[in-house]
Amino acid sequence: MTPQTTEARAAPPLSDGPPLLSAHAPDAERVEVRSPSWPYSLPVNLTLTCLLAATLYLPVALTGPPPVLVAVALVPTALATVFTRVVFESAAAAANRRGDAAGRLRAALVPTALGLGLVVRAALLGGTGISWAGDAAAAPLIVVILTVAATLRALELRIRAAARRLFFIGSEEQLHDLAWEANRRGDMQLVGFFDFSRDGSPEYARRDLLEEILGSDATMLVMSGDATRDERLVSVASEVNLRGRRVRALNHLYEQEFAKVPLSELTASWFLFDVAEIHSPRIYGVGKRVIESLVAMVVLALAAPLVPIVVLAVKLTSPGPLFFRQERVGKNGARFYVTKFRTMRRESAHLDPALLDHHQNGRITPVGRYLRRFRLDELPQLWKVVRGQMSLVGPRPEQPRIVERLEASTEFYSVRHCVRPGLTGWAQVNHVEEAREKLQYDFYYIKQQSLLLDVMIIAWTVRTILTGAGR
């Protein structure tokens, strides 16, 4: 992926609270992938899953032995479950951010085509036959279901925003980050702030602070880690809790709501959790290794007809080597080389990364733009997955000199090397490029590793490839 800079804009002021200093506002084109949890409207989600499964079953002709019909029927059910866990959330996020019907419609078209294609293929392989009338009827119905899902989710977010009012106790720097996240989410708002200095000696009156929190009409009190270690503030928070307001630690709020980890709250004790790839090697590690190796080999086989075309396109349109190779840092700090089809002119291959950001757009070849857009340049890396040096999903590997610089400037950075690096990752599907923010998503992935999260990330990556939204 190509790094990009984020324009700095002024964050909106707090309601009934102090104005914020300038901060990064959310990118209007950035679509956030939400935490992999069921939406609050669980009955609506389950209803949509059932409707979607029934609709996806329409293209399957009711012919063939019962065992085959049952096996083929599992495909629409599985697709419906994935779509309502991934597409339902992503479509809602896109609709909430762009606020137009066209955005919701575009979000529904890709999964509709993908779902129908997979169902038809499963029916052909199973020998059950295809109902073309059912196929024609299913397409508009799927679009309608997913569009309705996006509309309902966007409405839910607006309703929740009015009901989720946060009062924050912490530092101004943490306040800026929290305001940015809340503004990007669109389903919560900050209504008050108490500046708890890092020296731990704020001047305040307990009763005045309690009245300020209650008077702000906040429904949730959020406290930084430093604030939770102050007995006077904990006493205030306890009374706030007894008055019916929820109390949350800042790091827990980030993980539950934003699917990332605030670096300002990290301590050595935060890393006292089981890492699935390390502590559950037989259940998760081995299973993931086998599945992703099979997937990588299948994709390589399916992409084989494209390889000669890509080779000729690269060689005939610009002078230079066919492949781009670069050393990266993998699991436990091991060095290895990534190999990609070359997408830039030869003279840019040895540019310093700091200069590359400013010059790469003019150095990418016309063919290279399309290879990057549809991720075709990364096909050779699938062999690294088969060999076990990389994973399909994981933190993206960095260059050694970048790793050395970040390890010196960012505490706990080396922890991201406890798992294998991936072709795609949680930060990548959230369209994050800035190193510190990317680390927040990497830490979340390391802690929350699961096959379900991996499937969600892969589904989002496939959607990006099919829509050509890659960079």
Beta strands, then each sheet from edge to edge (+ up, - down):
strand 1: 8-10
strand 2: 22-24
strand 3: 165-170
strand 4: 189-195
strand 5: 220-223
strand 6: 246-249
strand 7: 323-329
strand 8: 335-341
strand 9: 391-393
strand 10: 422-424
sheet 1: 1+ 2-
sheet 2: 4+ 3+ 5+ 6+
sheet 3: 7+ 8-
sheet 4: 9+ 10+
end
